[in-house]
Amino acid sequence: MTEAAPKPASPVVQESADEHVDPYLHVPSGMRFPPEVAGFSRDGMARYDERGADVSVGYHRADTLVAVTTTVYIYPKRAGTEDLDQHFAAAQAAVLQNRRGAELIAAGDMQLFQRGSVHEGRRAHFLIRDPGGEKPLAVSHLFLFEHGPWFIKYRATFPAQQHEVADEVLLRFMGALDWPEVTPSVLAARER
């Protein structure tokens, strides 16, 4: 028997884009979320814990080429409880459970160039159908990476007919939003 997918946590604090003109700083990791990244504008942020370690920051791009909304999540890995694949399976289940009309169409590995190196991650693509089930209205993507003690997750949604161009602008956005520096642990430094 499989466990139910976790429900999304309710934000402890939410701020609109107007409240942070400068880059929003995720203090625990040092990751910065500028007001503009690769043609995307920041919408606001939500904090899911009192300490501010578990946050999401929304971005959007709406122009003559594409209309995309994306949310970037950064939050700590729970020591010894989940690896990337387990967490990815739970994240996929959460999309299917919480997004009405969602249908998984593809999932697998992916690579993202960040901070001078290639990072391995996971990707899942969903069709979001209209209530009658006739046509896909939207496509939704889930991207998940481990980065040191953090999970970094992207959730993006856009009209189905814009799939090809949306994929291009999303990959540019994901590469342009710099991840935080991760200092190797003392043990890893000694092994070198």
C-alpha positions in Angstrom: 0.0 0.0 0.0 1.4 3.4 -0.9 1.1 6.5 1.3 -0.9 9.4 0.2 1.0 12.3 -1.3 1.8 15.1 1.1 -0.6 18.1 1.0 1.1 21.4 0.1 1.9 23.3 3.3 0.1 26.6 3.9 2.4 29.6 3.8 3.3 31.1 7.2 4.1 34.4 5.4 3.3 35.6 1.9 4.6 38.8 0.3 3.7 40.3 -3.0 6.4 41.4 -5.5 5.9 45.0 -4.4 7.2 44.2 -1.0 10.6 43.2 -2.3 12.0 45.6 -5.0 15.6 44.3 -4.4 16.5 40.7 -4.8 14.8 38.5 -2.2 17.4 36.7 -0.2 16.9 33.1 1.1 19.1 33.7 4.1 19.7 30.0 5.1 21.2 29.2 1.7 22.2 32.6 0.3 20.1 32.1 -2.9 19.0 35.4 -4.4 15.7 35.9 -6.3 16.0 39.1 -8.4 12.9 41.0 -9.5 13.7 40.1 -13.2 15.4 36.9 -14.5 15.6 36.0 -18.2 12.4 37.8 -19.2 10.5 36.6 -16.1 9.2 39.0 -13.5 9.0 38.0 -9.8 5.4 37.8 -8.4 6.0 37.4 -4.7 7.2 34.8 -2.2 5.8 32.5 0.5 7.5 31.1 3.5 6.4 27.8 4.9 8.2 27.7 8.2 9.1 30.2 10.9 12.8 30.1 10.2 12.4 30.9 6.5 14.3 27.8 5.3 11.3 26.5 3.3 10.2 29.1 0.7 8.8 29.5 -2.7 9.1 32.5 -5.1 6.8 33.0 -8.0 7.8 34.3 -11.5 5.8 34.9 -14.7 6.4 35.8 -18.3 3.6 37.0 -20.5 4.4 38.5 -23.9 3.7 37.9 -27.6 5.6 34.6 -27.6 4.5 32.9 -24.4 2.6 33.0 -21.1 4.3 31.0 -18.4 4.0 31.0 -14.6 6.6 29.3 -12.6 7.3 28.8 -8.9 10.7 28.1 -7.5 10.9 26.2 -4.2 14.0 25.9 -2.0 13.8 23.9 1.1 16.1 21.7 3.3 16.4 17.9 2.7 15.3 15.9 5.7 18.4 14.1 6.9 18.3 10.4 6.2 14.6 10.3 5.2 14.3 10.9 1.5 16.5 10.7 -1.5 15.9 12.5 -4.8 13.9 9.6 -6.3 11.6 9.2 -3.3 11.0 12.9 -3.1 10.4 13.1 -6.8 7.8 10.3 -6.6 6.0 12.2 -3.8 6.1 15.5 -5.7 4.6 13.8 -8.8 1.9 12.2 -6.7 1.1 15.6 -5.2 0.6 17.2 -8.6 -1.8 14.4 -9.7 -3.7 14.6 -6.4 -3.9 18.4 -6.2 -4.2 19.5 -9.8 -7.6 18.6 -11.2 -7.4 17.2 -14.7 -3.7 16.5 -14.5 -2.3 13.5 -16.4 1.4 12.4 -16.3 2.7 12.2 -19.9 6.4 11.9 -19.4 9.0 11.6 -16.6 12.7 11.0 -16.4 16.2 12.4 -15.8 17.4 15.7 -16.8 20.5 17.9 -16.6 20.8 21.6 -15.8 23.9 23.7 -16.1 24.3 25.8 -13.0 27.2 27.5 -11.3 29.7 26.2 -13.8 28.7 22.6 -13.7 26.0 20.1 -14.8 23.5 19.0 -12.2 21.5 15.9 -12.5 17.8 16.1 -11.6 14.4 14.7 -12.4 11.6 16.0 -14.6 7.9 15.3 -15.1 5.4 16.7 -17.6 1.7 16.8 -17.1 -1.3 17.6 -19.4 -4.0 19.6 -17.7 -7.3 18.7 -19.4 -10.5 20.8 -19.4 -13.3 19.6 -17.1 -14.9 17.6 -20.1 -11.6 15.9 -20.8 -11.7 16.9 -24.4 -8.6 18.9 -25.1 -5.5 19.7 -23.0 -5.7 23.3 -21.8 -2.3 23.5 -20.3 1.0 21.8 -19.7 2.6 21.7 -16.3 6.2 20.8 -15.6 7.9 19.6 -12.4 11.7 19.8 -12.2 13.5 18.6 -9.0 17.2 18.8 -8.0 19.3 18.2 -5.0 21.9 20.8 -4.2 24.0 20.2 -1.1 21.5 20.2 1.8 18.7 21.6 -0.3 16.0 20.5 -2.7 15.4 23.0 -5.5 12.1 22.5 -7.3 10.5 24.3 -10.2 6.7 24.1 -11.1 5.7 25.7 -14.3 2.4 26.0 -16.2 1.6 27.4 -19.6 -1.0 27.0 -22.4 -0.6 23.6 -24.2 -0.2 25.2 -27.7 2.9 27.1 -26.4 4.8 23.9 -25.3 7.9 24.2 -27.5 8.6 27.9 -26.9 7.7 27.6 -23.2 10.2 24.8 -22.8 12.9 27.0 -24.3 12.2 30.1 -22.1 11.9 27.9 -19.0 15.3 26.3 -19.5 16.8 29.8 -20.0 15.2 31.0 -16.8 16.3 28.0 -14.8 19.9 28.4 -16.0 19.9 32.2 -15.3 18.5 32.0 -11.7 21.7 31.2 -9.9 21.6 28.6 -7.2 23.4 29.3 -4.0 27.0 28.2 -3.4 27.3 25.0 -1.5 30.4 24.5 0.6 31.5 20.9 0.7 31.3 19.2 4.0 34.5 18.7 6.0 34.3 15.0 5.3 34.0 15.6 1.5 36.9 18.0 1.6 39.1 15.5 3.4 38.3 12.8 0.8 39.7 14.9 -2.0 
